[in-house]
Every structure is written in structure tokens, then in C-alpha cells.
Amino acid sequence: MGSIATVNKTDPEKLFAYQDECRKTRSFKVIGKVKCIVLADSAARPAMAADMTALEGLRLDWMESGPVIGEAGGQLMFVSKVPPLPARPPISWAPKFAPFFDDAGKMVVDKPPMVERRFEMYTNEKLQNSNLLVIQPIAQILVQPEQLATYFILQCSGDPATGTQMALVVDPNTGAGYFYGGLFEIAKF
């Protein structure tokens, strides 16, 4: 088990139950839809292929299909299920030919190979006796607020009172997701 449950005095299961109850009773304030989560470097993380991190760093990127997050009682939380990460072309991929129209008038494009990205690629940590993966530490979260043509960046940092860093805790099978530990501050992009 990772450091998230050993340092903080708050029992993770109680915090997760609180977030589940807030979702059930709709007792939260919506912040917006997650576009991507940027992770800080960690020696505990599995080695990742350089072509996945060289240009963008460590990112969980949902593009248009991200989960909605909110805040309840000072806690950051998911207000919807956490969808799987969409497959993406390799960063280094370049088309072999320019798009053109064939004899039937249809556009022909060189399609990239798609690389599956699973949450397990970003962590070796799991909460004991569960399917919950612990992905940490989170550095930033890019969020698009509802009905606004702008973005917010949530700056995440360690919590000196508990000694924890912000962590994403997710069950890749069910989409259940939670935030645990650390602090966050909303900065306009």
C-alpha cells in the first residue's frame, strides 16, 4: 500500500464514503470537466516509454471525454465516474503522405496507430484488499468550467499538516474515482 493511507490521519475508506455520499445527495459544488491531470515525477512510478513522456511529460489526458470534478467540504472530488483514458497516437507519429481525394471524391488520410493507455501504466500502488489504484503525486489539473470559454488550473501541493500529496485513486474496472490528500488552489488560466 502506498503512503497515502499511512501518513494521513483520515481513514481513506471514510473519506471515500463521504465523497460517495456527497455524490448521492448532490452535496457538492461543480468545478468543471477535467481535460488532463499532470503528475509530478516519482521514483515509485513504473518506467514509461520516452515517446509517451518526452514532449508532454506525465499526463493523464482525456481530451473531450474527461470526468467532472467538484468540491465538498474543502475536498476535491469526482462528481461523475472516471472514464478510461482514450487511446492516442504516439507523440512521435507523423503521416507518411498528405491527405488527398480519391477517384470517388472521398478524402484519404494516413491514420496513426493508436496506443492504448491504462491507469496501471502510471502506478505500481494499490490500496490493500481492493482494485483501487493510487496515482500520485498530482501537480496540476486542467479543468474547463461549465458554460465558460476558459480553463482553470488546479495547482496541487503537499499538505504540511498531514504530510500527504494529492493522489488520484481509481478503480479501472468500475470507474469509481476519488482524490485523497494534499492541497489544491484554483488559478485562472
N, C-alpha and C positions, 0 to 999 in steps of 0.2 A: 504494500500500500504506500502511496506517495505521502509527501509531507503535508498535504492539505488537511488531513484528518488528525494528524498528530500534534500540530502546533496550535491550532485554534481551539479555544475552549468551547466553541459551539459545536455540538454534535452534527455532523453532516446530514444524517438522516432527518433530524428535527428541522434543519434549515430547508432541506428538500421538501419535507412535508408542508412546511409553511408556504413555500413557493407554489406547491401543488394546490393548497387551499386558496391562496390568492388568485390563482388561475380559475379555479372552480367558481369562486364567488365574484370574480371580475373586480377584485380589490387591488387594482394597480393603476399606474399612470403610464400610458404608452409613450415610449421614446421614439420608436420608428423601426424600419426594416434594416437588418444587418446586410451590408454589402460584403464586407470582409473583416476578418479578425487577424491582426498582425501579432505574431508571437515573438517574445524575446528569446534570445538564444539560451539554450540549456544543455548541459552535458548529459542530462538524463534522457534527452530525446534521441530516438533512433537516427542513425545516419540517413540523410536523404540525398537523392541524386542531385548533383550540382546543377543540372539543367532545369530542375524544379525550383531552385532557390537562388541561382546566380543573379537574375535580373530583378526579381520581386521580393526576395527574402522569404521568410517563413510566413506564409499567408494561407488562411482557410478562406477561399473566395467563392461565394455563392452567386456572384454577378446579380441576376434579377430574381433569383429564387430563394433568397435568404429568409431566415426566421424573423419574427417580430419580437423586439425586446421592450421591456418596461422597467418600472421601479416600484417597489412596495416596501415601505418601512425602511428606506435607505438601502435596500438590497436591489442589485441589478438582477433581473430575471427574464427568462423566456416566457412570452405570453402565447406562443404557438409552438408546435413541435419543431424540432431541428431537422430539416431535410438533409438527405445525403448531399455530399459535395458533388457538384456536376463534373463530369469528365471534361478534360481540356486538352487542347493540342499541346505538344511540347513547346516550350518558350522559344527554342532554337529553330522551330519548323519554319520553312519558307516555301512558298509554292514553286513548283517546277515549271509552270507556264502561266502566262497571263490569261485571265478569263476571255472567252470568245463565244460567239454564237455559232451553233452548228447549222447544218443544212435545213433543219426543221425550225430554226429560229429560237431554239432553247439555249440559254446560257450554260456553258460548260466551265466549271471551275475545278481546280485541283483541291481536293478535300484533304485536310490534315488527318493523320491518325489521332485518335482520341485516347488519352491516358486516364485510366480510372484513378480516382483519388479517394482513399478511405480514411476515416478518422484514425484507424490503427497506425497509419503511416507517421502520425505526429506524436505518438506517445508509446511508452512501454508500461505506463502506470494504469492500474485498475483498482477500484475500491474493492476491498475484500468481500467475498461472497456475493458478487454482483456482476452485471455486464457493463457497469459504468466505467467508461474510460476517463482518465484525468489528463487534460491537455493544458499545460502551464509552462511558464508564466505568460499571461496575455499582456502585451504592451499597449495596443490600441484597438479600438473597434470603430469601423467606419459605418455610420448609420444614416439612412435617408429618412428624415422625419415625415410623418403623414401629411399630405397636402401642402408640402413646401418644396420649392425648387432649389434646395440647398442640401448640404450634408453636414453632419456633426461628427466630430471625432471624440470618442470617449478615451481619455488618457487614463490608463490603468497603472497603478503603482502598488508597492507593498504597503501593508498596514502595520505600522510600527507597534500598535497596541497588541496585535495578535501574532505578528511575525509571519503572516501569510502573504502570498502573492495571489493575484486574481487567476482563477482557474476556470476552464470550461469543463464541465462534467457532462458526458453524453452517453446515452445507450444507443449504439449504432443500429440496433435491431428494431427498437420501438420509436426512436426519435425523441425520447424523453431527454430534456436538457436542463442544466442548472448552471448558475455561476456560484462560485464559492471563494471566499477570502478576498484579500486585497481591498483597494480603494479605487474609485473612479471619479473622474471630473469631466463634465461636458464642455468641450471647446468648439466654437463655431468654425467651420472650415472656410 
